[in-house]
Amino acid sequence: MKKKQIQFFSIVLLIISVGILYSITDRSSIGSILGLISGALSALASVISLYMPSSYTQNFSLNDWEELNDTSIIEINARKHGMGKNPTATIYLRTNTGYEQCICDIEKDDNGNITIKVSNHFKIEGKVVITG
């Protein structure tokens, strides 16, 4: 099963459990009502997690490279990619038929900001896929 299918199935089970919890909740007991509320909040949090991105993709062209001496860079701020402080970046070169993974110098700082570096003579067009 794919990850999204498993997440969806687990959310369905959680919603069913909240429904059962609702049907047995003693509305005169504060503990019982708090149990129902916590179950409902858990279900809501699970549904929200389905819509959180698991990766960030940014396309880039030759014009996106910033030249610094004999090196060209593309910087991607951690706030922009949203993949946390320890992201992994994979670079893909655009080809005539799609994309092919390539190796570039990739640096990340303690805040999760990513810098892609290449020689000025080897600027490429492609995309970067960042996962957290």
N, CA, C and O atoms as a printed pandas DataFrame, in Angstrom:
     atom_number atom_name residue_name chain_id  residue_number  x_coord  y_coord  z_coord
0              1         N          MET        A               1    0.830   -1.186    0.000
1              2        CA          MET        A               1    0.000    0.000    0.000
2              3         C          MET        A               1    0.870    1.243    0.000
3              4         O          MET        A               1    1.958    1.254    0.576
4              5         N          LYS        A               2    0.388    2.280   -0.644
5              6        CA          LYS        A               2    1.099    3.541   -0.633
6              7         C          LYS        A               2    0.894    4.246    0.700
7              8         O          LYS        A               2   -0.059    3.969    1.428
8              9         N          LYS        A               3    1.801    5.154    1.003
9             10        CA          LYS        A               3    1.777    5.868    2.280
10            11         C          LYS        A               3    0.448    6.596    2.487
11            12         O          LYS        A               3   -0.131    6.517    3.571
12            13         N          LYS        A               4   -0.041    7.299    1.474
13            14        CA          LYS        A               4   -1.293    8.047    1.592
14            15         C          LYS        A               4   -2.467    7.105    1.857
15            16         O          LYS        A               4   -3.362    7.444    2.632
16            17         N          GLN        A               5   -2.479    5.938    1.233
17            18        CA          GLN        A               5   -3.571    4.982    1.457
18            19         C          GLN        A               5   -3.556    4.484    2.900
19            20         O          GLN        A               5   -4.608    4.351    3.525
20            21         N          ILE        A               6   -2.384    4.214    3.418
21            22        CA          ILE        A               6   -2.271    3.752    4.804
22            23         C          ILE        A               6   -2.716    4.870    5.758
23            24         O          ILE        A               6   -3.432    4.616    6.726
24            25         N          GLN        A               7   -2.290    6.100    5.479
25            26        CA          GLN        A               7   -2.716    7.219    6.310
26            27         C          GLN        A               7   -4.239    7.379    6.272
27            28         O          GLN        A               7   -4.874    7.579    7.307
28            29         N          PHE        A               8   -4.811    7.289    5.084
29            30        CA          PHE        A               8   -6.256    7.439    4.945
30            31         C          PHE        A               8   -6.980    6.339    5.725
31            32         O          PHE        A               8   -7.952    6.619    6.427
32            33         N          PHE        A               9   -6.518    5.101    5.608
33            34        CA          PHE        A               9   -7.133    3.978    6.312
34            35         C          PHE        A               9   -7.042    4.179    7.826
35            36         O          PHE        A               9   -8.001    3.905    8.546
36            37         N          SER        A              10   -5.897    4.653    8.306
37            38        CA          SER        A              10   -5.746    4.866    9.752
38            39         C          SER        A              10   -6.653    5.999   10.235
39            40         O          SER        A              10   -7.148    5.954   11.362
40            41         N          ILE        A              11   -6.872    7.002    9.406
41            42        CA          ILE        A              11   -7.784    8.081    9.782
42            43         C          ILE        A              11   -9.227    7.584    9.828
43            44         O          ILE        A              11   -9.992    7.970   10.712
44            45         N          VAL        A              12   -9.593    6.739    8.886
45            46        CA          VAL        A              12  -10.939    6.153    8.914
46            47         C          VAL        A              12  -11.140    5.374   10.217
47            48         O          VAL        A              12  -12.182    5.493   10.861
48            49         N          LEU        A              13  -10.149    4.586   10.596
49            50        CA          LEU        A              13  -10.247    3.842   11.858
50            51         C          LEU        A              13  -10.355    4.788   13.051
51            52         O          LEU        A              13  -11.119    4.530   13.981
52            53         N          LEU        A              14   -9.602    5.866   13.030
53            54        CA          LEU        A              14   -9.660    6.837   14.119
54            55         C          LEU        A              14  -11.031    7.505   14.189
55            56         O          LEU        A              14  -11.562    7.717   15.280
56            57         N          ILE        A              15  -11.601    7.836   13.047
57            58        CA          ILE        A              15  -12.938    8.447   13.023
58            59         C          ILE        A              15  -13.988    7.465   13.533
59            60         O          ILE        A              15  -14.910    7.853   14.251
60            61         N          ILE        A              16  -13.849    6.212   13.168
61            62        CA          ILE        A              16  -14.778    5.186   13.682
62            63         C          ILE        A              16  -14.658    5.108   15.202
63            64         O          ILE        A              16  -15.663    5.019   15.907
64            65         N          SER        A              17  -13.435    5.140   15.697
65            66        CA          SER        A              17  -13.255    5.063   17.154
66            67         C          SER        A              17  -13.840    6.286   17.856
67            68         O          SER        A              17  -14.386    6.162   18.953
68            69         N          VAL        A              18  -13.735    7.461   17.244
69            70        CA          VAL        A              18  -14.354    8.662   17.826
70            71         C          VAL        A              18  -15.873    8.510   17.821
71            72         O          VAL        A              18  -16.541    8.911   18.774
72            73         N          GLY        A              19  -16.417    7.935   16.758
73            74        CA          GLY        A              19  -17.862    7.691   16.707
74            75         C          GLY        A              19  -18.317    6.754   17.816
75            76         O          GLY        A              19  -19.340    6.992   18.459
76            77         N          ILE        A              20  -17.563    5.700   18.034
77            78        CA          ILE        A              20  -17.891    4.770   19.128
78            79         C          ILE        A              20  -17.760    5.479   20.470
79            80         O          ILE        A              20  -18.611    5.331   21.347
80            81         N          LEU        A              21  -16.691    6.247   20.620
81            82        CA          LEU        A              21  -16.488    7.001   21.858
82            83         C          LEU        A              21  -17.641    7.978   22.097
83            84         O          LEU        A              21  -18.086    8.155   23.232
84            85         N          TYR        A              22  -18.119    8.608   21.031
85            86        CA          TYR        A              22  -19.246    9.542   21.150
86            87         C          TYR        A              22  -20.500    8.829   21.648
87            88         O          TYR        A              22  -21.241    9.347   22.483
88            89         N          SER        A              23  -20.718    7.629   21.113
89            90        CA          SER        A              23  -21.943    6.907   21.480
90            91         C          SER        A              23  -21.928    6.417   22.927
91            92         O          SER        A              23  -22.989    6.191   23.510
92            93         N          ILE        A              24  -20.748    6.251   23.511
93            94        CA          ILE        A              24  -20.695    5.767   24.898
94            95         C          ILE        A              24  -20.329    6.871   25.891
95            96         O          ILE        A              24  -20.141    6.600   27.077
96            97         N          THR        A              25  -20.227    8.115   25.412
97            98        CA          THR        A              25  -19.858    9.224   26.288
98            99         C          THR        A              25  -20.997    9.536   27.259
99           100         O          THR        A              25  -22.151    9.707   26.866
100          101         N          ASP        A              26  -20.636    9.604   28.519
101          102        CA          ASP        A              26  -21.574   10.005   29.573
102          103         C          ASP        A              26  -21.510   11.528   29.660
103          104         O          ASP        A              26  -20.528   12.091   30.144
104          105         N          ARG        A              27  -22.554   12.178   29.191
105          106        CA          ARG        A              27  -22.545   13.632   29.105
106          107         C          ARG        A              27  -22.614   14.330   30.465
107          108         O          ARG        A              27  -22.501   15.554   30.543
108          109         N          SER        A              28  -22.794   13.568   31.511
109          110        CA          SER        A              28  -22.800   14.166   32.850
110          111         C          SER        A              28  -21.432   14.043   33.524
111          112         O          SER        A              28  -21.238   14.541   34.633
112          113         N          SER        A              29  -20.486   13.378   32.856
113          114        CA          SER        A              29  -19.148   13.177   33.423
114          115         C          SER        A              29  -18.128   14.014   32.654
115          116         O          SER        A              29  -17.969   13.850   31.444
116          117         N          ILE        A              30  -17.448   14.896   33.349
117          118        CA          ILE        A              30  -16.448   15.756   32.724
118          119         C          ILE        A              30  -15.302   14.923   32.131
119          120         O          ILE        A              30  -14.783   15.265   31.069
120          121         N          GLY        A              31  -14.910   13.851   32.794
121          122        CA          GLY        A              31  -13.850   12.983   32.284
122          123         C          GLY        A              31  -14.247   12.328   30.973
123          124         O          GLY        A              31  -13.432   12.215   30.057
124          125         N          SER        A              32  -15.470   11.907   30.884
125          126        CA          SER        A              32  -15.974   11.278   29.670
126          127         C          SER        A              32  -16.020   12.292   28.521
127          128         O          SER        A              32  -15.667   11.969   27.387
128          129         N          ILE        A              33  -16.454   13.507   28.820
129          130        CA          ILE        A              33  -16.516   14.552   27.793
130          131         C          ILE        A              33  -15.110   14.928   27.327
131          132         O          ILE        A              33  -14.880   15.125   26.134
132          133         N          LEU        A              34  -14.166   15.027   28.277
133          134        CA          LEU        A              34  -12.780   15.329   27.894
134          135         C          LEU        A              34  -12.183   14.208   27.037
135          136         O          LEU        A              34  -11.405   14.482   26.123
136          137         N          GLY        A              35  -12.529   12.977   27.316
137          138        CA          GLY        A              35  -12.077   11.857   26.489
138          139         C          GLY        A              35  -12.592   11.979   25.066
139          140         O          GLY        A              35  -11.853   11.728   24.114
140          141         N          LEU        A              36  -13.854   12.363   24.912
141          142        CA          LEU        A              36  -14.437   12.561   23.581
142          143         C          LEU        A              36  -13.732   13.702   22.851
143          144         O          LEU        A              36  -13.416   13.584   21.667
144          145         N          ILE        A              37  -13.486   14.796   23.550
145          146        CA          ILE        A              37  -12.808   15.940   22.929
146          147         C          ILE        A              37  -11.401   15.562   22.490
147          148         O          ILE        A              37  -10.978   15.925   21.393
148          149         N          SER        A              38  -10.671   14.838   23.333
149          150        CA          SER        A              38   -9.301   14.452   22.955
150          151         C          SER        A              38   -9.310   13.501   21.759
151          152         O          SER        A              38   -8.424   13.576   20.908
152          153         N          GLY        A              39  -10.292   12.616   21.685
153          154        CA          GLY        A              39  -10.406   11.729   20.526
154          155         C          GLY        A              39  -10.708   12.503   19.256
155          156         O          GLY        A              39  -10.145   12.220   18.198
156          157         N          ALA        A              40  -11.605   13.490   19.363
157          158        CA          ALA        A              40  -11.947   14.305   18.197
158          159         C          ALA        A              40  -10.750   15.139   17.734
159          160         O          ALA        A              40  -10.521   15.286   16.534
160          161         N          LEU        A              41   -9.991   15.682   18.682
161          162        CA          LEU        A              41   -8.795   16.458   18.319
162          163         C          LEU        A              41   -7.735   15.568   17.662
163          164         O          LEU        A              41   -7.040   16.008   16.747
164          165         N          SER        A              42   -7.610   14.336   18.119
165          166        CA          SER        A              42   -6.671   13.393   17.500
166          167         C          SER        A              42   -7.065   13.107   16.060
167          168         O          SER        A              42   -6.215   13.056   15.171
168          169         N          ALA        A              43   -8.361   12.921   15.837
169          170        CA          ALA        A              43   -8.844   12.672   14.471
170          171         C          ALA        A              43   -8.569   13.883   13.584
171          172         O          ALA        A              43   -8.136   13.732   12.442
172          173         N          LEU        A              44   -8.818   15.071   14.100
173          174        CA          LEU        A              44   -8.565   16.293   13.330
174          175         C          LEU        A              44   -7.082   16.434   12.991
175          176         O          LEU        A              44   -6.735   16.782   11.862
176          177         N          ALA        A              45   -6.212   16.168   13.953
177          178        CA          ALA        A              45   -4.770   16.253   13.699
178          179         C          ALA        A              45   -4.331   15.254   12.629
179          180         O          ALA        A              45   -3.468   15.564   11.808
180          181         N          SER        A              46   -4.908   14.079   12.636
181          182        CA          SER        A              46   -4.565   13.075   11.623
182          183         C          SER        A              46   -5.009   13.505   10.234
183          184         O          SER        A              46   -4.284   13.307    9.259
184          185         N          VAL        A              47   -6.181   14.087   10.141
185          186        CA          VAL        A              47   -6.670   14.565    8.846
186          187         C          VAL        A              47   -5.763   15.688    8.331
187          188         O          VAL        A              47   -5.431   15.719    7.146
188          189         N          ILE        A              48   -5.365   16.597    9.203
189          190        CA          ILE        A              48   -4.468   17.687    8.800
190          191         C          ILE        A              48   -3.144   17.133    8.287
191          192         O          ILE        A              48   -2.575   17.672    7.338
192          193         N          SER        A              49   -2.648   16.063    8.902
193          194        CA          SER        A              49   -1.355   15.500    8.493
194          195         C          SER        A              49   -1.390   14.967    7.066
195          196         O          SER        A              49   -0.347   14.896    6.415
196          197         N          LEU        A              50   -2.555   14.594    6.569
197          198        CA          LEU        A              50   -2.661   14.130    5.182
198          199         C          LEU        A              50   -2.299   15.222    4.189
199          200         O          LEU        A              50   -1.808   14.935    3.097
200          201         N          TYR        A              51   -2.537   16.460    4.561
201          202        CA          TYR        A              51   -2.352   17.571    3.640
202          203         C          TYR        A              51   -1.031   18.301    3.831
203          204         O          TYR        A              51   -0.776   19.298    3.156
204          205         N          MET        A              52   -0.186   17.820    4.742
205          206        CA          MET        A              52    1.133   18.420    4.927
206          207         C          MET        A              52    2.070   17.886    3.847
207          208         O          MET        A              52    2.112   16.680    3.602
208          209         N          PRO        A              53    2.815   18.771    3.205
209          210        CA          PRO        A              53    3.715   18.301    2.145
210          211         C          PRO        A              53    4.848   17.453    2.707
211          212         O          PRO        A              53    5.352   17.708    3.800
212          213         N          SER        A              54    5.238   16.444    1.941
213          214        CA          SER        A              54    6.356   15.605    2.362
214          215         C          SER        A              54    7.622   15.921    1.562
215          216         O          SER        A              54    8.694   15.380    1.834
216          217         N          SER        A              55    7.478   16.807    0.574
217          218        CA          SER        A              55    8.641   17.244   -0.194
218          219         C          SER        A              55    8.362   18.621   -0.794
219          220         O          SER        A              55    7.218   19.067   -0.877
220          221         N          TYR        A              56    9.430   19.268   -1.203
221          222        CA          TYR        A              56    9.351   20.578   -1.854
222          223         C          TYR        A              56   10.154   20.488   -3.140
223          224         O          TYR        A              56   11.288   20.008   -3.132
224          225         N          THR        A              57    9.577   20.945   -4.245
225          226        CA          THR        A              57   10.263   20.926   -5.534
226          227         C          THR        A              57   10.375   22.347   -6.070
227          228         O          THR        A              57    9.399   23.098   -6.087
228          229         N          GLN        A              58   11.573   22.701   -6.505
229          230        CA          GLN        A              58   11.786   24.015   -7.121
230          231         C          GLN        A              58   12.502   23.823   -8.445
231          232         O          GLN        A              58   13.591   23.250   -8.491
232          233         N          ASN        A              59   11.900   24.297   -9.512
233          234        CA          ASN        A              59   12.544   24.285  -10.820
234          235         C          ASN        A              59   13.488   25.476  -10.903
235          236         O          ASN        A              59   13.250   26.509  -10.277
236          237         N          PHE        A              60   14.555   25.329  -11.673
237          238        CA          PHE        A              60   15.471   26.455  -11.862
238          239         C          PHE        A              60   15.997   26.448  -13.291
239          240         O          PHE        A              60   16.101   25.405  -13.937
240          241         N          SER        A              61   16.325   27.652  -13.762
241          242        CA          SER        A              61   16.864   27.825  -15.115
242          243         C          SER        A              61   18.277   28.398  -15.017
243          244         O          SER        A              61   18.789   28.625  -13.921
244          245         N          LEU        A              62   18.888   28.622  -16.146
245          246        CA          LEU        A              62   20.242   29.185  -16.162
246          247         C          LEU        A              62   20.274   30.574  -15.540
247          248         O          LEU        A              62   21.291   30.980  -14.977
248          249         N          ASN        A              63   19.175   31.300  -15.639
249          250        CA          ASN        A              63   19.109   32.666  -15.101
250          251         C          ASN        A              63   18.987   32.708  -13.583
251          252         O          ASN        A              63   19.184   33.767  -12.987
252          253         N          ASP        A              64   18.671   31.601  -12.947
253          254        CA          ASP        A              64   18.484   31.570  -11.501
254          255         C          ASP        A              64   19.792   31.455  -10.719
255          256         O          ASP        A              64   19.800   31.641   -9.502
256          257         N          TRP        A              65   20.888   31.153  -11.398
257          258        CA          TRP        A              65   22.168   30.989  -10.719
258          259         C          TRP        A              65   22.770   32.344  -10.397
259          260         O          TRP        A              65   22.778   33.240  -11.241
260          261         N          GLU        A              66   23.269   32.497   -9.190
261          262        CA          GLU        A              66   23.965   33.713   -8.761
262          263         C          GLU        A              66   25.463   33.430   -8.812
263          264         O          GLU        A              66   25.943   32.478   -8.196
264          265         N          GLU        A              67   26.201   34.262   -9.552
265          266        CA          GLU        A              67   27.635   34.033   -9.719
266          267         C          GLU        A              67   28.430   34.662   -8.587
267          268         O          GLU        A              67   28.254   35.834   -8.255
268          269         N          LEU        A              68   29.323   33.843   -7.994
269          270        CA          LEU        A              68   30.254   34.297   -6.960
270          271         C          LEU        A              68   31.636   33.801   -7.340
271          272         O          LEU        A              68   31.942   32.620   -7.171
272          273         N          ASN        A              69   32.477   34.696   -7.855
273          274        CA          ASN        A              69   33.816   34.339   -8.337
274          275         C          ASN        A              69   33.710   33.274   -9.411
275          276         O          ASN        A              69   33.090   33.522  -10.446
276          277         N          ASP        A              70   34.290   32.093   -9.208
277          278        CA          ASP        A              70   34.248   31.037  -10.228
278          279         C          ASP        A              70   33.158   30.007   -9.936
279          280         O          ASP        A              70   33.126   28.942  -10.553
280          281         N          THR        A              71   32.267   30.323   -8.995
281          282        CA          THR        A              71   31.200   29.410   -8.583
282          283         C          THR        A              71   29.852   30.077   -8.804
283          284         O          THR        A              71   29.723   31.295   -8.679
284          285         N          SER        A              72   28.859   29.276   -9.129
285          286        CA          SER        A              72   27.484   29.758   -9.218
286          287         C          SER        A              72   26.656   29.012   -8.185
287          288         O          SER        A              72   26.859   27.820   -7.959
288          289         N          ILE        A              73   25.709   29.731   -7.551
289          290        CA          ILE        A              73   24.917   29.130   -6.483
290          291         C          ILE        A              73   23.426   29.419   -6.660
291          292         O          ILE        A              73   23.022   30.394   -7.294
292          293         N          ILE        A              74   22.643   28.542   -6.081
293          294        CA          ILE        A              74   21.212   28.775   -5.880
294          295         C          ILE        A              74   20.964   28.510   -4.407
295          296         O          ILE        A              74   21.303   27.445   -3.891
296          297         N          GLU        A              75   20.369   29.490   -3.733
297          298        CA          GLU        A              75   20.076   29.347   -2.311
298          299         C          GLU        A              75   18.574   29.153   -2.118
299          300         O          GLU        A              75   17.759   29.832   -2.742
300          301         N          ILE        A              76   18.228   28.213   -1.243
301          302        CA          ILE        A              76   16.827   27.956   -0.918
302          303         C          ILE        A              76   16.679   28.045    0.597
303          304         O          ILE        A              76   17.222   27.228    1.341
304          305         N          ASN        A              77   15.943   29.038    1.029
305          306        CA          ASN        A              77   15.729   29.309    2.438
306          307         C          ASN        A              77   14.877   28.207    3.070
307          308         O          ASN        A              77   13.959   27.690    2.434
308          309         N          ALA        A              78   15.178   27.853    4.306
309          310        CA          ALA        A              78   14.430   26.805    5.020
310          311         C          ALA        A              78   12.954   27.157    5.154
311          312         O          ALA        A              78   12.096   26.277    5.086
312          313         N          ARG        A              79   12.660   28.424    5.342
313          314        CA          ARG        A              79   11.244   28.826    5.425
314          315         C          ARG        A              79   10.515   28.568    4.119
315          316         O          ARG        A              79    9.325   28.256    4.111
316          317         N          LYS        A              80   11.232   28.697    3.030
317          318        CA          LYS        A              80   10.615   28.480    1.718
318          319         C          LYS        A              80   10.330   26.996    1.476
319          320         O          LYS        A              80    9.242   26.641    1.023
320          321         N          HIS        A              81   11.301   26.131    1.777
321          322        CA          HIS        A              81   11.082   24.703    1.500
322          323         C          HIS        A              81   10.282   24.017    2.596
323          324         O          HIS        A              81    9.602   23.028    2.321
324          325         N          GLY        A              82   10.341   24.507    3.828
325          326        CA          GLY        A              82    9.512   23.973    4.904
326          327         C          GLY        A              82    9.787   22.534    5.308
327          328         O          GLY        A              82    8.904   21.875    5.856
328          329         N          MET        A              83   10.983   22.033    5.053
329          330        CA          MET        A              83   11.309   20.639    5.356
330          331         C          MET        A              83   12.189   20.481    6.590
331          332         O          MET        A              83   12.827   19.444    6.776
332          333         N          GLY        A              84   12.220   21.497    7.418
333          334        CA          GLY        A              84   12.931   21.384    8.687
334          335         C          GLY        A              84   14.399   21.752    8.610
335          336         O          GLY        A              84   14.881   22.289    7.613
336          337         N          LYS        A              85   15.102   21.441    9.713
337          338        CA          LYS        A              85   16.503   21.839    9.851
338          339         C          LYS        A              85   17.501   20.814    9.317
339          340         O          LYS        A              85   18.698   21.097    9.257
340          341         N          ASN        A              86   17.031   19.636    8.930
341          342        CA          ASN        A              86   17.946   18.617    8.406
342          343         C          ASN        A              86   17.392   18.032    7.105
343          344         O          ASN        A              86   17.145   16.829    7.019
344          345         N          PRO        A              87   17.197   18.887    6.089
345          346        CA          PRO        A              87   16.611   18.400    4.837
346          347         C          PRO        A              87   17.624   17.662    3.967
347          348         O          PRO        A              87   18.835   17.771    4.162
348          349         N          THR        A              88   17.107   16.923    3.021
349          350        CA          THR        A              88   17.920   16.250    2.017
350          351         C          THR        A              88   17.521   16.796    0.651
351          352         O          THR        A              88   16.335   16.851    0.324
352          353         N          ALA        A              89   18.494   17.195   -0.134
353          354        CA          ALA        A              89   18.223   17.759   -1.454
354          355         C          ALA        A              89   18.756   16.839   -2.537
355          356         O          ALA        A              89   19.867   16.318   -2.435
356          357         N          THR        A              90   17.958   16.645   -3.568
357          358        CA          THR        A              90   18.363   15.862   -4.735
358          359         C          THR        A              90   18.202   16.755   -5.956
359          360         O          THR        A              90   17.156   17.376   -6.147
360          361         N          ILE        A              91   19.238   16.816   -6.776
361          362        CA          ILE        A              91   19.250   17.689   -7.949
362          363         C          ILE        A              91   18.994   16.859   -9.198
363          364         O          ILE        A              91   19.537   15.766   -9.358
364          365         N          TYR        A              92   18.151   17.399  -10.083
365          366        CA          TYR        A              92   17.828   16.739  -11.343
366          367         C          TYR        A              92   18.119   17.681  -12.501
367          368         O          TYR        A              92   17.708   18.841  -12.496
368          369         N          LEU        A              93   18.825   17.168  -13.483
369          370        CA          LEU        A              93   19.157   17.885  -14.708
370          371         C          LEU        A              93   18.018   17.701  -15.699
371          372         O          LEU        A              93   17.545   16.584  -15.909
372          373         N          ARG        A              94   17.575   18.804  -16.309
373          374        CA          ARG        A              94   16.533   18.677  -17.331
374          375         C          ARG        A              94   17.156   18.140  -18.615
375          376         O          ARG        A              94   18.177   18.646  -19.080
376          377         N          THR        A              95   16.536   17.118  -19.178
377          378        CA          THR        A              95   16.995   16.519  -20.435
378          379         C          THR        A              95   15.896   16.682  -21.482
379          380         O          THR        A              95   14.837   17.239  -21.194
380          381         N          ASN        A              96   16.148   16.200  -22.680
381          382        CA          ASN        A              96   15.132   16.269  -23.739
382          383         C          ASN        A              96   13.905   15.421  -23.426
383          384         O          ASN        A              96   12.813   15.692  -23.924
384          385         N          THR        A              97   14.090   14.394  -22.597
385          386        CA          THR        A              97   12.982   13.473  -22.317
386          387         C          THR        A              97   12.438   13.576  -20.894
387          388         O          THR        A              97   11.540   12.822  -20.523
388          389         N          GLY        A              98   12.968   14.495  -20.100
389          390        CA          GLY        A              98   12.495   14.617  -18.717
390          391         C          GLY        A              98   13.603   15.112  -17.812
391          392         O          GLY        A              98   14.227   16.140  -18.075
392          393         N          TYR        A              99   13.842   14.369  -16.746
393          394        CA          TYR        A              99   14.875   14.755  -15.776
394          395         C          TYR        A              99   15.741   13.550  -15.443
395          396         O          TYR        A              99   15.285   12.407  -15.449
396          397         N          GLU        A             100   17.006   13.844  -15.152
397          398        CA          GLU        A             100   17.949   12.803  -14.752
398          399         C          GLU        A             100   18.713   13.306  -13.530
399          400         O          GLU        A             100   19.190   14.441  -13.513
400          401         N          GLN        A             101   18.826   12.463  -12.515
401          402        CA          GLN        A             101   19.515   12.867  -11.294
402          403         C          GLN        A             101   20.976   13.167  -11.597
403          404         O          GLN        A             101   21.626   12.448  -12.355
404          405         N          CYS        A             102   21.478   14.230  -11.001
405          406        CA          CYS        A             102   22.885   14.579  -11.181
406          407         C          CYS        A             102   23.496   14.942   -9.832
407          408         O          CYS        A             102   22.791   15.128   -8.840
408          409         N          ILE        A             103   24.800   15.035   -9.819
409          410        CA          ILE        A             103   25.517   15.323   -8.577
410          411         C          ILE        A             103   26.036   16.754   -8.628
411          412         O          ILE        A             103   26.732   17.150   -9.563
412          413         N          CYS        A             104   25.686   17.509   -7.612
413          414        CA          CYS        A             104   26.183   18.874   -7.432
414          415         C          CYS        A             104   26.654   18.998   -5.996
415          416         O          CYS        A             104   26.332   18.165   -5.149
416          417         N          ASP        A             105   27.412   20.037   -5.735
417          418        CA          ASP        A             105   27.824   20.328   -4.364
418          419         C          ASP        A             105   26.627   20.961   -3.657
419          420         O          ASP        A             105   26.147   22.017   -4.068
420          421         N          ILE        A             106   26.148   20.315   -2.595
421          422        CA          ILE        A             106   24.989   20.807   -1.853
422          423         C          ILE        A             106   25.428   21.044   -0.413
423          424         O          ILE        A             106   25.966   20.151    0.243
424          425         N          GLU        A             107   25.191   22.261    0.065
425          426        CA          GLU        A             107   25.507   22.591    1.451
426          427         C          GLU        A             107   24.222   22.949    2.172
427          428         O          GLU        A             107   23.308   23.535    1.592
428          429         N          LYS        A             108   24.164   22.586    3.450
429          430        CA          LYS        A             108   23.042   23.028    4.278
430          431         C          LYS        A             108   23.602   23.521    5.601
431          432         O          LYS        A             108   24.553   22.958    6.143
432          433         N          ASP        A             109   22.992   24.584    6.108
433          434        CA          ASP        A             109   23.460   25.117    7.378
434          435         C          ASP        A             109   22.612   24.568    8.526
435          436         O          ASP        A             109   21.711   23.758    8.308
436          437         N          ASP        A             110   22.904   25.012    9.740
437          438        CA          ASP        A             110   22.212   24.501   10.926
438          439         C          ASP        A             110   20.727   24.866   10.955
439          440         O          ASP        A             110   19.952   24.241   11.680
440          441         N          ASN        A             111   20.327   25.869   10.176
441          442        CA          ASN        A             111   18.925   26.272   10.132
442          443         C          ASN        A             111   18.128   25.541    9.062
443          444         O          ASN        A             111   16.906   25.681    9.000
444          445         N          GLY        A             112   18.811   24.750    8.202
445          446        CA          GLY        A             112   18.132   24.020    7.135
446          447         C          GLY        A             112   18.155   24.732    5.797
447          448         O          GLY        A             112   17.562   24.247    4.833
448          449         N          ASN        A             113   18.831   25.879    5.717
449          450        CA          ASN        A             113   18.966   26.577    4.433
450          451         C          ASN        A             113   19.869   25.754    3.520
451          452         O          ASN        A             113   20.865   25.188    3.971
452          453         N          ILE        A             114   19.523   25.689    2.252
453          454        CA          ILE        A             114   20.264   24.862    1.293
454          455         C          ILE        A             114   20.917   25.744    0.246
455          456         O          ILE        A             114   20.305   26.684   -0.262
456          457         N          THR        A             115   22.170   25.432   -0.074
457          458        CA          THR        A             115   22.901   26.125   -1.139
458          459         C          THR        A             115   23.409   25.074   -2.118
459          460         O          THR        A             115   24.111   24.136   -1.738
460          461         N          ILE        A             116   23.043   25.248   -3.379
461          462        CA          ILE        A             116   23.521   24.372   -4.457
462          463         C          ILE        A             116   24.652   25.114   -5.155
463          464         O          ILE        A             116   24.497   26.278   -5.523
464          465         N          LYS        A             117   25.793   24.444   -5.341
465          466        CA          LYS        A             117   26.961   25.087   -5.948
466          467         C          LYS        A             117   27.436   24.307   -7.167
467          468         O          LYS        A             117   27.486   23.077   -7.159
468          469         N          VAL        A             118   27.781   25.049   -8.211
469          470        CA          VAL        A             118   28.407   24.466   -9.403
470          471         C          VAL        A             118   29.461   25.435   -9.915
471          472         O          VAL        A             118   29.469   26.609   -9.545
472          473         N          SER        A             119   30.337   24.944  -10.757
473          474        CA          SER        A             119   31.296   25.807  -11.427
474          475         C          SER        A             119   30.533   26.689  -12.417
475          476         O          SER        A             119   29.517   26.264  -12.965
476          477         N          ASN        A             120   31.008   27.896  -12.648
477          478        CA          ASN        A             120   30.353   28.788  -13.608
478          479         C          ASN        A             120   30.246   28.158  -14.994
479          480         O          ASN        A             120   29.367   28.524  -15.773
480          481         N          HIS        A             121   31.118   27.231  -15.302
481          482        CA          HIS        A             121   31.122   26.595  -16.622
482          483         C          HIS        A             121   30.124   25.441  -16.705
483          484         O          HIS        A             121   29.904   24.901  -17.790
484          485         N          PHE        A             122   29.521   25.055  -15.593
485          486        CA          PHE        A             122   28.630   23.888  -15.584
486          487         C          PHE        A             122   27.239   24.201  -15.038
487          488         O          PHE        A             122   26.610   23.333  -14.434
488          489         N          LYS        A             123   26.753   25.417  -15.238
489          490        CA          LYS        A             123   25.396   25.752  -14.797
490          491         C          LYS        A             123   24.410   24.850  -15.541
491          492         O          LYS        A             123   24.592   24.545  -16.720
492          493         N          ILE        A             124   23.379   24.437  -14.838
493          494        CA          ILE        A             124   22.397   23.539  -15.438
494          495         C          ILE        A             124   20.991   24.093  -15.252
495          496         O          ILE        A             124   20.754   24.963  -14.414
496          497         N          GLU        A             125   20.072   23.576  -16.044
497          498        CA          GLU        A             125   18.646   23.806  -15.845
498          499         C          GLU        A             125   18.078   22.511  -15.296
499          500         O          GLU        A             125   18.470   21.426  -15.725
500          501         N          GLY        A             126   17.164   22.618  -14.358
501          502        CA          GLY        A             126   16.595   21.406  -13.782
502          503         C          GLY        A             126   15.690   21.711  -12.624
503          504         O          GLY        A             126   14.938   22.685  -12.633
504          505         N          LYS        A             127   15.777   20.853  -11.617
505          506        CA          LYS        A             127   14.943   21.041  -10.435
506          507         C          LYS        A             127   15.662   20.441   -9.230
507          508         O          LYS        A             127   16.545   19.594   -9.364
508          509         N          VAL        A             128   15.259   20.903   -8.062
509          510        CA          VAL        A             128   15.739   20.339   -6.812
510          511         C          VAL        A             128   14.517   19.824   -6.064
511          512         O          VAL        A             128   13.492   20.502   -5.989
512          513         N          VAL        A             129   14.633   18.622   -5.514
513          514        CA          VAL        A             129   13.572   18.049   -4.683
514          515         C          VAL        A             129   14.133   17.932   -3.269
515          516         O          VAL        A             129   15.155   17.285   -3.038
516          517         N          ILE        A             130   13.442   18.571   -2.335
517          518        CA          ILE        A             130   13.894   18.604   -0.940
518          519         C          ILE        A             130   12.913   17.833   -0.082
519          520         O          ILE        A             130   11.704   18.057   -0.135
520          521         N          THR        A             131   13.454   16.919    0.711
521          522        CA          THR        A             131   12.617   16.153    1.653
522          523         C          THR        A             131   13.123   16.408    3.066
523          524         O          THR        A             131   14.272   16.800    3.271
524          525         N          GLY        A             132   12.241   16.177    4.039
525          526        CA          GLY        A             132   12.607   16.482    5.418
526          527         C          GLY        A             132   12.780   15.305    6.295
527          528         O          GLY        A             132   13.089   15.456    7.477
